[in-house]
Every structure is written in structure tokens, then in C-alpha cells.
């Protein structure tokens, strides 16, 4: 779970910075591209684990012991240092909830602006 969270955190933080610089407003582009980038980076981060899911144990063990797997958001290094923690799940849920909250807030603000327009 930690690779998924770390992979998704990179575009999440970029989106958060953009959101803050835009003074708490999110464009439709940000609301679509941000979560898509989070999903793509989360998948990229776990590419070295795909052979294990497909029961290709030889390829999985070869990739698991190859430092070149660090191109997948430091996957090799994280595997060597990782510990099981509920905090990764908590971080993932908080990221997802905050993305939904921003989208919900943006819809609410847009509706208010349309109602206030003459």
C-alpha cells in the first residue's frame, strides 16, 4: 500500500500547490487531470509487483532484487525499508476524501456564482 500512496502523493501535492496558488479554486482541468495523474502514478509505482499478481514468480523475484526498479518511484528502496503501518491507508483515504471535498466545494461555489449572476 505504501508504494500506491507514495506514487499518488506526487501529483496530489502538485495539484494541492496549484489549488493553493489559485486561492482555493480548482478548474475543471485540475479536477479531472489531478485524480487521473494520481491513479496513473499509483499504477506506475506498483508495476514491479504486477508479475507477482500474475503468478510470474521468477520475473517478480528478478525485479524485486534489481535496483533499477527505483524508476518506479523508488520501488526497490521502499521494498527494502518498508514497514506495515495503518498510516498508509489513512493517508490514502485522506487524499481521496480531500479530492472529493475540493470537487464538491467547486460545484457548490459554481452554483452559487450562477445563482448570484443577474
C-alpha positions in Angstrom: 0.0 0.0 0.0 2.9 2.4 0.7 4.0 2.4 -3.0 0.5 3.3 -4.1 0.3 6.2 -1.6 3.8 7.5 -2.5 3.0 7.3 -6.2 -0.3 9.1 -5.8 1.2 11.7 -3.4 3.4 13.3 -6.1 0.5 14.5 -8.4 -1.6 15.1 -5.3 0.9 17.6 -3.9 1.4 19.3 -7.3 -2.4 19.7 -7.5 -2.6 21.0 -3.9 0.0 23.6 -4.7 -1.9 24.7 -7.9 -5.1 24.8 -5.8 -3.5 27.0 -3.2 -1.9 29.4 -5.7 -5.3 29.7 -7.3 -6.7 30.9 -3.9 -8.8 27.8 -3.3 -10.3 27.4 -6.7 -10.0 24.3 -8.9 -10.5 24.4 -12.6 -12.3 21.5 -14.3 -9.0 20.6 -15.9 -7.4 20.2 -12.4 -10.4 18.3 -11.1 -10.0 15.8 -14.0 -6.2 15.7 -14.6 -5.3 15.6 -10.9 -7.1 12.4 -10.0 -6.1 10.8 -13.3 -2.5 11.6 -12.7 -2.8 10.2 -9.2 -4.1 7.0 -10.5 -1.5 6.7 -13.2 1.3 7.4 -10.8 -0.1 4.9 -8.3 -0.2 2.2 -11.0 3.4 3.2 -12.2 4.6 2.8 -8.6 3.4 -0.8 -8.4 4.5 -2.0 -11.8 7.2 -4.2 -10.3 4.6 -6.0 -8.3 2.4 -7.0 -11.3 4.3 -10.2 -12.1 3.6 -11.4 -8.5 -0.1 -10.8 -9.1 0.1 -12.7 -12.4 1.9 -15.6 -10.6 5.1 -15.0 -12.6 7.4 -15.6 -9.6 10.7 -15.8 -11.5 10.2 -12.3 -13.0 8.9 -10.9 -9.8 11.9 -12.0 -7.8 14.2 -10.8 -10.5 12.6 -7.4 -10.5 12.4 -7.3 -6.7 16.2 -7.6 -6.4 17.1 -5.2 -9.2 17.9 -1.6 -8.0 16.8 -0.3 -11.5 13.2 -0.7 -10.2 13.8 2.6 -8.5 12.5 4.2 -11.6 9.1 3.2 -10.3 9.0 5.9 -7.6 11.9 4.3 -5.6 10.1 0.9 -5.5 13.3 -1.1 -4.8 14.4 1.1 -2.0 10.9 1.2 -0.4 10.7 -2.6 -0.5 14.0 -2.8 1.4 12.9 -0.3 4.0 9.1 -0.7 4.2 7.2 -1.5 7.4 3.5 -2.4 7.7 1.5 0.6 9.0 -2.1 1.6 9.0 -0.9 5.2 8.3 -0.5 4.4 4.6 -4.2 3.5 4.4 -5.1 6.6 6.4 -3.1 8.8 4.1 -4.7 7.3 1.0 -8.2 7.8 2.4 -7.4 11.4 3.4 -6.1 12.1 -0.1 -9.2 10.6 -1.7 -11.6 12.5 0.7 -9.8 15.8 0.1 -10.0 15.4 -3.7 -13.8 14.7 -3.3 -14.2 17.6 -0.9 -12.5 20.0 -3.3 -14.6 18.8 -6.2 -17.8 19.1 -4.1 -16.8 22.6 -3.0 -16.1 23.7 -6.5 -19.5 22.5 -7.7 -21.1 24.4 -4.7 -19.2 27.6 -5.5 -20.0 27.5 -9.2 -23.7 27.0 -8.4 -23.7 30.0 -6.0 -21.9 32.2 -8.6 -24.5 31.2 -11.2 -27.4 32.0 -8.9 -25.9 35.4 -7.9 -25.3 36.4 -11.6 -28.0 38.7 -12.9 
